[in-house]
Structure formats: structure tokens, C-alpha cells
């Protein structure tokens, strides 16, 4: 289906909403932990903190959103904002700002061909939707690491942290069908 007016494709809106949902899950997690847990490096098991993992993801979103202005997204030019790495408050502010900017993506952004570079001197073509898929997958992957880091320190995160949206949907569907199977009346055959 072609979208010729100023509205963004519904599937793109869903991708935007999924990214924001997972960012907000991170925010809720930050609200539950203290600063010590956020900044602690649990060596030798890990070489970085939860703050560093989250900062890394937010830097990727920043590169993406900034790159949309020129249609050139260079993920190697990350800010590496140490304030975010060391402050839950700063991280929550950046999550809010990122979510607000994601909601403002437009039809024009969706139509543009993006040039993307990461870990290489070469640029590749991409699209808004493909980069939203990448950012979501990248964030979920790092949240899975964060969940393990928390568990090692005795903190129990929400069981959905770090689980891909498709996996969560599959689990819900499986559970729903399990409930339906349990409720299904048994047929009796009378001879």
C-alpha cells in the first residue's frame, strides 16, 4: 500500500512504538535500582557497568536521530556521554528526550534513503524502518546483558527485560493456546 499523504506508514508507527516501549522498560528498571548498582562494574565477570551499557544504546539512538537531518547515520561518531554512564537521572532524561524525538519522525523521514556507517569506512544504504529494526534489536540485546548483570548482583529485573518483542509475542500466543486447550470441552463418544 502506498502512503501519499503526510501520514507515516502504520508499520513504521509500530516500530517507533516498540522502540519507545523498550526504552521505557529501561526507564522503569532505572527507577527500581540505586546509583551504586547502576555504576558498579562487576569484575571480572563484566568489564563495564549497567550505566555504560545503557549509555551505549542511547548514543546509537542519538547518532540515528542526528543523522536523519543529512540522511547520513554514522554510528561510529557516538557521543559516549559519561554523564549518562554515571547518572541514572541523566539516563532517564535522555530516554525521555529520545522517545519524544522518535514520536516526531515524519513521512519525509520515512521516504528518505539513508546512508549508514558502522565499524567500517564504508557507507551502506538503508531506510528509516530498517534502522528502527536495528536499534530495537540492539537495545534488546543490551538489555539482556543488563538483566544478567543485575542478576549477578542479586537484583531481579522484570522477566521481559532483554527479550525480543517477537519472542514475547510467541510466548503470549503459546500461553493463550495453552489456556484455550485447557478450557476446551472434552468430547465423549457414546457407543
N, C-alpha and C positions, 0 to 999 in steps of 0.2 A: 504494500500500500504506500502510495506517495503522500507526503505531507507538504503541501504547498503554501499553507498559511503560516502564521507566526507561532504556531504551537509546536512543541517538541514531541517527538515520537513517544508514544506511551511506553514502549520497551526501554527507551532511554531514561524516562522518568523512573521506571522501576529500578534500573541500575543505579541511578542517583540516590533513590530512597534506600536501597540496600547498602550502599556505601555509608550513608548517613546513619543508618541503623547500627552498623558495626562500629562506627566511630562513637556513637552514643553509648554502646555497650562498654567501650573502653572508658568512657567518662564515668559511667556508673561504677565501674571497677575502681577507678581512681578515688572516687568518693568513699569507698569502703576501706581503703588502705591508708597507712600513715606514711609520712615522708621518709622515715628510715627504710621501710620496705621498698618504696619507690626508687630509692637511690642506692640501695645496697647491691654490691657485686658479690655474688655467692661463689667465690673462687674455691677450688679450682674448677668446679663444675661449669661455671659460666664466666665469661670474660667481660661482660657488660651488665648494666643494670636494667631493670624494667623501664626506667626513665629513658635510657638510651634506645631501647627497642621501640618505644612509642615515638620518641623524637624522630627516629629514622623514618618511620611511616609518615609522620606529619610533614617531614621535609619532602617526601615524594609527592604528597598532595600539593605542597607549595610549588614545587617545580612544575607540576602539571597545570595548576591554575594560572601561574605566571606565564607559562609557555603558550597558553591559549591566545594571548594578546598578539603573538607573532606567528602562531601556528608551528612553533619550534619548541619542543619539550626536551630539555636536556636534564635527565635525571642525575647526571654526574655533577651538576652545579648545585648541589644541595647546600642549604644554609648551615646545617649542623649546629643548630641553635642550642648552646649549652644551658641557657636559661630554662628551656623546656625539659632538658635532660635532668635538671636538678630541682625542678619545682612542679609539683602536681597542679598547683594553681595556674601556672603558665601553660601547662599542657592542656588543662580544661578550657582555658581561654582560646587556645589555638584550635581545639576541637570545635568549639562553638563558631569561631570565625571560618573554619574550613567548611563546616556544614552549611553556613549561610551562603558562602560563595558557591558551593555545589548547587544549591537550590536556584541560584541565579543564572545557571547555564542556559543558553538560549538556542533557538532554532539555528541561528547563524553559526554558533559553535559546533552544533551537530553536523552541519553540512561541510565544514572545512576539512581538507586533508591536512593531517598533522604530520610533521616530521619529528621523529623521536630518536633520541640517542641515549644509550646506557651501556656502560662498561665496554665501550668500543669507540673508535674515532669515526665510525660510520653512522650515517643517518638512515632510518627506515621510515617508510610511510605507515601511517596508522589512522585511526579515527577516534572520535570522542568516545564512542561506545567501547571500542577495543581497549582504550586506556582506562576507562572506568572498570572494565572487567579485570584488567591487570591490577589496578590499585586495590580493588576489593580482595582479590586473591592474595596479594602481597600483605595487606593488613591482616587478613585471617591467619595467614602463615605466621606472622609475627605475634599475633595474639595467642596462637597455640604455644609458641615459645614462652611467652609471658605466663601463660597458665601453668606450664611446667615449672618455671622459675618460682612462681608463687607457692605451688605445692611443695617444692623442696624446702621452702621456708615455713611450712606449716599453715599457710593461708589457703583456704579452699575457695576458688573462684566459681562463678556460675558455670555449670556443666556445658553450656553452649558457647562459652568463650573459646575462640580458636577452632570452631567447627564450621566448615563451609556451609553457606546457605543451601546448596543442593543436598548436602548430607542431612541437614536438619529437616528439610522438606521430605526426604526419603524416610527418615525416622518417624516423622509425624504420620506419613501415609501408612507406613508399616504398622504403627500403633493403632491407627484408625481401623485398618483392615482386621487387625487382631481383635479389637473390641467388637467389630461387626460380626466376626466369625463366632465369638463367644455368645453373642446375642441371637444368632441365627437359630430358629427353631429346628429341632431335630425331627427328621421325617421318620415316621414309623410305618412300617409296612405290615399290614394286617393280611394274613392269608386265610 
